[in-house]
Amino acid sequence: MSVESVLWDDWHVVAECDQLAQRGRIATQLFGLPIIVARDEASGAPRVYLESAGPVHTAVKYGCVWACLGTPARGIVDFSECADTDRWVVNAGSIGVATSGLRAVENFLDMSHLCFVHSGYLGEEPHTAVKTYKVSNLPEGGILATECKFYQPLASPVATEGFDVDYVYAIVRPYTILLYKANPVQPDRSDMIVLFVQPVSEERCIAHMLLIYLKDEITEPVLRQFAQLIFSQDKPILENQLPKRLPLNPRAEIPVRADAASAAYRQWLRDTGVAFGAIPAN
């Protein structure tokens, strides 16, 4: 099986450090290849091994173990907000999903499902319309969606009433997406939700969630529980979506105005040559 270099030579989350500490050894997959995450006997540091070829490039960041199966072409994505002393940086769990990782990224990007799948939390009727927003390309590669607004009755665990929440989405790697979301207590600042998607195979993935939230009298367990609740609502929807791989042909699935960011994401994947987890345009 061939994996395009834009993915093979990039970094991917393969485990949480806490998870590794509890289990001692984790057997998983990346791009359909069996890998082992364990601690090096000499140094005690996490190490990732490709079962068929031995150790691969390994790093630790954001409380996660990262692996690059090829030769790293760039560094791990960097979020300066993690250095803010008034923020929690919380791993919110790793959830397996029987769908392409590209589908998981696109679902995270989709505002139109919020009032139906996450009713009472991230949306509710009759506030179903997705207002026009702007989509642009990031200079270093990726997609940026700005001026996104959506009414949410319970935007976060500290929200006390519903309001129009300002969103900014950024897809910074094919399998990494982050959301800047207006904080209900300090509306001039944003909380961050990051999804690092591990492509287990072309039709299976693991979503590793990272929360970078202003503390605002909220605890880490509450943050983690809220994020897992929301993703548990997405999981069955994603797993019942067909085809499981993401079609890149612009005519494969009918776009609407709310899909502007999704259309840009698919175009970027086509332009970048990403094929793993996708149905190519041709």
N, C-alpha and C positions, 0 to 999 in steps of 0.2 A: 504494500500500500504506500502510495506517495502522498506526502503532505507538503503543501507549498511553503517556500522558505519564509514568507512573511509570518507564518505561524510557527514553523519548525524552529526558527532562530529567535523566537520571542519567549518571554517569561510567562508562566502560567501557575496559578495557585493550585496545589495538589493536596493540601491538608492544612488544618489549623494546628498551631503549636500545642494548645491545650489538649486537643484531641490526640495528638501524638504522645504527649506526656501520660495520658490516661491509658492508652492502648499499647504503647511501646513500639509497635510496628503496624503500619497500615499498607495493605495491598489494594491498589486501585489501578486505574488505567488513564492514559493520556493519548489521544488520537488513536484509540483502539489498541494500544500497546500496553502490556502489563508492566507496572512499575511498583517498586517497594519504597516506602518512606520509613526510614529508621534512624536511629542515632549512631553516629560513628563510634566505634568501640574505643578509639584512642582519645578523641577530643570531646565526645559527648554531643557534638553539634548535629543537627538534623542533616540527613543525607538522602538523596533520591537515587535509586538504582533502576536502570532499565533492565528487566529480567534477562533480556537476550544479549546485552552488551556491557553491563556493569554501570559504574557511577556516571551521572550526568551533572551538568552545572546546577548547583543548588544555592539558594539564598533564603534569608529570613527577613521579612518585612511585614509590618502591620499585624504581627502576631500570626502570620501565615508562613508556610513553607512553599517556596517557589521552585519550579524546575524549568530548565531550558534543555530540550533534547538535542538541539543543534549547537551552533556557535552564536552567543548573544549578539544581536545586531544593534541593540540599544538597552538602556537600563530599565529597571522596573519603574512603573508610573509613580510619580511623586505628588503627594498632596500636602502642601504647606500648612493647611489647617490643622493637621495632626499635632503641630507644635504649639497650638494655642492651649494655655494652661487651664482655661475655663471650658474645655471640651472633653467629653468622653470619647475614647476611641475603642469601640466595642466590636468584637467578632460576634455576629448574631447567628452563627450556625452554618452548616453545610447541608444542603438539601438536594438529594438526587431527584432528577426529573427525566421521565422517558420521552424526551424530545431533543431536537438539535439545540445546541447551545446558542446558535444564532436566533432561533425562535425565542429562546428565553430572553435574550437581549432586546429583541424587537417588542416583546410583550411588556417589558419594563418601560419601554418608550411610549407605549400606547395609552393616551389619556381617555380615549373614548370608552374603555371598559370599566373605568373607575366607579361610576355610579351604579353599575349592574353587578360586578363581581365583588366590589368592596362597599356595598351599600351600608350606610350608617357610619362609615369610617372615612373613606377617601372620596365619597360621592353619594348623592341621593337624587331621586326624582323630585321635582321636575328639572333639576339642574343637569341636563344631559348634553347640552351643546358644547362642543369644543371650539373655543374662539380662535380666530386666526392668529398664528404665531409666526416667528421668523426662523428660517433654517439656513445655516451657512456651513462652509467647510472650515475646519481648524487648520491653521498654518502648518502644523506638524503632522497633519493627517487625522481624519476623523470628522465627526459631525457635531454641530452645536445647534441646539434649539433654544431660542430665547423668547421672552415676552409671552410665556405660557401662563395662563391663568385658569384655575378650575376651582369651583366651590367645593369645599370639603367640610362636613359636619364635625369630624374628629381627625384633624390633620396629623396630630401627634398625641402621645400620652399626656402632655401638659396642656393641650388645648381645652378651653372651657366653653367655647362656642364656635359655630361654623363661620368660615370666612373665605373669600376668594384668595387662594394660595398662589403665590408667585413661584413658578418652576423654571429651572434652567437645566436642560439635559446636555450631557456631553458624552459621546461615544469616543473614547480615546484609543482603544485597540479593538480589533474585531470582536473579541470576547469580553471586553470590559466597558461598562457603562456606569456613569455616576449622575446623580441627581442633586442639585442644589435646591433646597426647599425652604421658603421663608419660615423663620421661627415664630411661633405664635406669641411668645413673650417679648422677644426682641425682633420685631418685623424688619428692621434694617439690616439684620444678619441672617445667615442661612445655616440650616442643618444640612448634612450631607449623607447620602446613602449610596454606597458603591456595591456593584455586583461584579464579582470576579467569576466568570463562568468557565469551569473546567470541561473541555470537550472530551468526555469519556470515550465516546464513539460518535459516528455521524448522527445517530439518533438517540443518544443518551448524554446527559450532562450532569454536573454537580454545580449548584449555585452557592458560592461562598459569599456571605453578606458581611460588609463592613459598615458600621455606623459611626459617623463623626458628628456628634450632637453637642450643642451647648448644654451645660449641666442643668441650669434652671430648675433645681430641686427635683430632678429626676434621677433615678438610680439605673445602674447598668442592667440588672435583671428585668426591670420594667421595659426598658428599651428593647432588650432581646426578645421578650415575650411578644411585644407589639409587632416587631418585624416578622417574627415567625408566624404569627396569626395572619398577617397580610399575605405572606408568601404561600401559606397553606391554602388560601382561597384561590390563588393563581394556579397552583400545581395541577388540580384536576382539569382545569380549562386547557392548560398547555398540553397535557398528556392526551387529550381528546382531539386536538387540532391535527388535521391531516392536509397535506402530507407532513410527516414529522420533520423532514429537512426543509429549509427555507428556499422557496422558489426565487430565483434572481431574474427570471424573465419578467419584464414590466407588465406583460399582458396576462401573467399567470393568475393573479388575484386582483380583483377590481379595486383600484385605489379611490379614496374619497378625500375631501379636504383635510380631515383629521389625520390622514396618513402621510402628511408631508414629510415628517421626520423619518418615517419608515421607508418611504420612497427614496429619500436621500441616502439612508443607510444601505439599502440594497444597491443603489448606484455606486456608492463608495466601495462596497464589497466586490462588485463587478470590476471596477477600475483597478482595485488593488490586486485582483487575481485570487481572492479567497474562494475556495471551492469546498473545503472540508465542512460538512454539515449543511451544504447548500445543494440545490438542484441548479446546475449552471444554466445560464441564459440560452445557450445554444443546444 
